[in-house]
Amino acid sequence: MESSNWQQLVQVVKKLRDPKDGCPWDLEQTHQSLLKYLIEESYEFSQAVQKGDDQKMEEEIGDVLLQVVLHSQLASERGAFDIESVAKKISDKMIRRHPHVFEDNATKIDTAEVKSRWQEIKQEERKGQKSYAINDKHLAAPALQSADRIGQMTSKLNFDWSDASQVAYKVEEEWQELKEEMIVPNAQLNKERIAEEMGDFLFSTAQLARHAGLEPEEVLHQANQKFVRRFNRVEELMLADGHEFSELNQEELDHYWHQAKMEEKS
């Protein structure tokens, strides 16, 4: 990327945040309010990568970059850090963690040794810092993926079920507890209790996937893709018959869903 283009982006973001002439929406944003956009844009880039769409990848990584510059601009306005200090910090870290590349006496090593040295350097950097076996780093991911990471760590610490069948019983137990919260009139539903039991159910389901040798995040991603694919076919079938969603009831839509499902399986 040419430096002029990079500088233009930084100046564009500064202009958007100008207290006098900036954009009202951008001026209202905070680190907290922008978080969802950073996450969404990252997932959209991931989707473009999975599709192998270079044009879309270029667009989506630009959206991610915009969020990085926005967060840096917000921080600079309160004197915390700016995009230059961010760039310096990550550059210094990469140099420090790759002595086999940047030191004068650099030697060729294989991937396994690179990973081993990386962990050693990270541990050295964190000396003196209080750290639990399971900590915030295990939460720095989508919730389902975090549940998997936590389970992997507890397994290493010998705090785990012995096999998948035991986890299946735990999933059933959590499902029963969730159902007990739901079997009441709508007006009496306790959302806090339901949320807690739903969370326990999803967490135990993630552990069941792990014991089955599956990544729960990927399993759910595939299920989402399957649903969208089938629902798109429902829409095609419905439109081919001259219908709109607003014209059909649940039973009629279920008929198209069954047809789409049978087509896919055959």
N, C-alpha and C positions, 0 to 999 in steps of 0.2 A: 504494500500500500504506500503510495506516495505521501511524503510528509505533508504536502499541501492539502491533500484530502483529509488526512488525520487532523490537522489543525483546523480545517473548516468544520469538521464534526464537533470538535471541542468548542469552537466559537458559536456554532448553531445552538448547542445546549446551553451555553452561557446566556445567549440572547433569549432563549425560551424562559430562562430563570431570572431575567432582568426585572427588578422590582417595579420599574416604571413602564417599560415597553414590552415586557414579556407576556407569555400566554397565561391567562388566568388559571387554566387547568393545571399546567405545569407548576405554577407557583404554589398551588395548594398541596402538591405532593410531598410525601415524607418517605424515609427509608421503609417504614412499615407499609404505607399504602402502595408503594412500588413493588414490593416483594412478589406479589402474585404475577406481575407482568414478567419479571425476571424468570420465574419458574415456568410460566406459560411459553415464553419465547424459547427457553431451553428445550422444552419438550417438542415444540414445533420444528426446531433445528434437528432434533433427534429423529423425528418422523421423516424429514427430508433426507437425512442420511440413510435411513432404512429403505427408502424408495430409490436411492441412488440418483436423486434429482439435483444436479449441480447448480442449476439456476435457482432452485428453491433454497438450496443450502446457502448460497451466497446471500440471498435476501434475508433468511432467518438468522444467520450468524451476525448479519448487520443489526438486526433487531436486538440480539443479545448484547452486542457491543454498545448499542445506544443505552441500554440499561446500565451497563458498567460505567459509562461516562456520566450518566445522570446521577447515579449514587455517589460517584466521586465529586461531582459538582456540588451536590448537597452537603457533602462532608467538608469541602473546601470553604463553603459559606460560613461554616461554624468553626473553622480553623482546625479541623481534626486531621484531614489528609486531602490530597488531591490526586489527579490522574498521574502526575509525574512521580509522586512518591509511591503510588501503587505499582507503577511500572518498575521503579527502582527496586522495590521490595521483592517483587516476584523474580526479577532478574537476578538479584543477589542470592535468593533462595535456590534458584536453578543452578547457578554456578557452584554454590556451596554443596549442593547435593549431587553434583556430577563431577567430582574431582578427577575421575577417569577420562573426562573430556577436556576440562579447562586447566588442569594443572600442567606445569611444564614437563613433569615426568609421567604424563598420562600413559597408561598401558591399556591394551585391548582386553576386555573381559566379556563374559557371556551374559545373557539376560538374567539368569538365575543369580549371578553374583551382583549384578546391578541392583536387583530387588533387595538382596540381603544387605548391601551397603547402604541403600536408601533408608531401610528401617533402622540400621545402626546410627546413621547420622541424625535421623528424626529423634531417636531416643536420647542422643547426646544433647540435642537442642533443648529437650524438655527436662533435662536434669534439674532437680530442685523444685519443679512444679508438682503440685498435688494432683494425682491422677488416679481415678478409680479404674478397676478392671473393665467395667462397663460405664461409659461416660457419654458426653455430648456428641462425640464423633460418631457414635452408633445411632444417633438421632438425626444426623445431617443427611437425610435422604427421604424420598417419599415414604409414607407411613408403613406401607406393606413391606417395602424393602428394608426399612429400619427394623421391623419385627423379625425379619429373616436374619439380619446382622446380629441382633441381640441373641437370638437362638443359637447362632453359630458360636458366639462367644461363651454363652452359658454352657454349651456342650464341651468346649475346651476346658471349662472350669469344673467339669463333672457334675453339673447341675442340669440334668436333662432326662427325658424319658428314654427307656432302653430300646424301644422300637416303635414303629408307626402305629401298631395296634393300640398301644397305650395312649398315644396322642389322640387316636380316633375316639376313645372313650372320653377323653377330656373335652374334645370338640362337642360330643353329644351332651356332656354335662353342662357346658356353657350354653348350648342351644336350648336346653330345657330351662335354664335360669332366665334366658332371654324371653322364651315363650311365656313364662309365668308373669313377666312384667307386661306382656302384651295382651293377655287374656283378661282384659277389663274394658268397660265402656270407654270410648274415645275421650270423653270429658274427664276421665279419671287417670289417663295415661300420665305417668311420671317421666318426663323427657330426660331428666338427669339420670335416673336409674336405668332407663332404656339405653341411653348413650353409654353408660358404664358397662352394662352387660353386652351390648353390641360390640364394644371395643374388646372385651374379653373373648368374645366369640371369634372375631376377626383375627386377633392375636394367636389364639390357639389353632385356627385354621392355617395361618401362615406357618406354624410349627409343624403341622401335619404335612404340608407341602415340602418343607425342608427334609423331614424324615423319609419322604418318598423320593428324595433326590431331585426335587424340582425347585425352581426359583418362583416364589409366589407372585412377584411383580410381573414376571414374564408370562406366567400362566394366566393372570388376570388380563394382561395386555392382549394375549391371543384370544381370550374370551370376548373382550371388547371388540376386537377386529371381526370376529365371527358374527357377533350380533349386528354390527353396522353393515356387514356384507349381506346378511340375510334380510335386514330391514330395507336396504336399498332395493333388493329384489322384490320385496313386498310392494314397495312404491311403484316399481316398474310394472308389476302384474296388475296393480290397482288402476294405474293410469291407462294401461292397455285396454282395460274394460270400461274406460270412460268415467272413472270415479275419482273423487277427491277425498282426502282424509276426513274432512268435515262431514261428509255424507255417510260415513260408515260407522257402525257401532263396534264394540269390542269383539263380539262374536264374529262379525264379518271380517274384521282385521285378523282375527285368529285363524280364519279359514285361509287367508292369503299367506300368513306366517307358516302354517302347516304345509302349504303347497311349496313355498320357497325352501323349507327344510327338506322336504322329500326330494326336490330337484337336486339339492346339493348332495344329499346322501347317495343318490342314484348316479 
